Amino acid sequence: MLRDWYIARAKEKILARVEQHARELGIQFTAAKIVDNRYRWGSCTVNDSVNFNWRLIKAPMFVIDYVIIHELAHLIEANHTSRFWSIVRASTPTMEKAKAWLKEHGQVLEEEV
C-alpha cells in the first residue's frame, strides 16, 4: 500500500513539475511517465518521452527538479556534452548540490517500502 501511495504522489507532483519545466525550457515532449526502474532516476526516449523513477518522490524537491531538467535537457541535446551541462546548469542553480545529494542518499531511495 505504501508503494502505491508513493507512486500516486509521484504522478501528482513529478508530472506537474515536468510540464512546468518543459514550458520554462521552451520544449515539448511526447509523454511523461512514472516508472519502476532500478538504479535509474530518469530516462529520455528517442520518441521524446521522459520517464521518472517513482522512488524519486522520496527526495527533496531540488533533487526532483534537477532530475526532471536533466531529462528534459536531453530533448535539446541528446548527449552529456558541455552544451547539455550548460542547459542543465542554467536551469538548475542547485545542480551540484542535487548531484551530491543523490550520490550520498540515492541508495536510501532504492530501499524497499
C-alpha positions in Angstrom: 0.0 0.0 0.0 2.8 2.4 0.8 4.4 1.8 -2.5 1.1 2.6 -4.3 0.9 5.8 -2.2 4.4 6.9 -3.3 3.6 6.1 -7.0 0.4 8.2 -6.8 2.3 11.1 -5.2 5.0 10.8 -7.8 2.4 11.0 -10.6 0.8 14.0 -8.9 3.9 16.0 -8.1 6.6 15.0 -10.6 4.4 15.0 -13.7 3.2 18.5 -12.9 6.8 19.7 -12.5 7.7 18.1 -15.8 5.0 20.3 -17.5 6.3 23.4 -15.7 9.9 22.9 -16.5 9.2 22.0 -20.2 7.4 25.3 -20.6 10.3 27.1 -18.9 12.8 25.4 -21.3 10.5 26.1 -24.3 10.3 22.4 -25.3 7.7 19.8 -25.8 7.7 16.1 -25.0 5.6 13.3 -26.2 4.8 11.7 -22.9 5.9 11.7 -19.3 5.6 8.6 -17.1 6.3 7.4 -13.7 8.0 4.0 -13.9 9.5 1.3 -11.7 13.2 1.4 -12.6 16.0 0.2 -10.5 19.2 2.3 -10.4 18.0 4.9 -12.8 16.3 8.1 -11.7 15.0 9.2 -15.1 15.4 8.5 -18.8 14.6 10.0 -22.1 13.5 8.0 -25.2 14.2 8.6 -28.9 10.4 9.3 -29.2 10.8 12.4 -26.9 9.2 10.8 -23.9 10.6 11.1 -20.4 10.3 8.6 -17.6 10.9 9.1 -13.9 11.5 6.5 -11.2 8.7 6.6 -8.6 11.3 6.4 -5.8 12.4 9.9 -6.7 9.4 11.3 -4.9 11.2 10.5 -1.6 13.9 13.0 -2.5 13.9 16.8 -1.8 12.2 18.9 -4.4 15.5 20.5 -5.6 16.7 17.0 -6.4 13.5 16.1 -8.3 13.8 19.4 -10.2 17.4 18.6 -11.2 16.4 15.1 -12.5 13.5 16.5 -14.4 15.6 19.2 -16.0 18.4 16.7 -16.7 16.0 14.5 -18.7 14.2 17.4 -20.5 17.6 18.8 -21.5 18.2 15.6 -23.4 15.4 16.6 -25.7 17.6 19.6 -26.7 21.0 17.9 -26.5 21.0 14.1 -26.6 24.4 13.5 -25.1 26.2 14.7 -22.0 28.1 17.4 -23.9 29.3 20.7 -22.5 26.2 22.2 -24.2 24.0 19.8 -22.4 25.5 20.6 -19.0 25.2 24.3 -19.7 21.5 23.9 -20.3 21.0 22.0 -17.1 23.2 24.3 -15.1 21.4 27.4 -16.4 18.0 26.0 -15.4 19.2 24.4 -12.1 21.2 26.6 -9.9 21.4 23.8 -7.3 22.7 21.2 -9.8 25.9 20.4 -7.9 24.0 20.2 -4.6 21.4 17.9 -6.2 24.1 15.6 -7.7 25.9 15.4 -4.4 22.6 14.6 -2.6 21.9 11.8 -5.0 25.4 10.4 -4.6 25.1 10.5 -0.8 21.5 9.5 -0.3 20.4 7.8 -3.5 20.8 4.3 -2.2 18.3 5.1 0.6 15.7 5.9 -2.0 16.2 2.5 -3.6 15.3 0.7 -0.3 12.1 -1.3 -0.4 9.0 0.2 1.2 
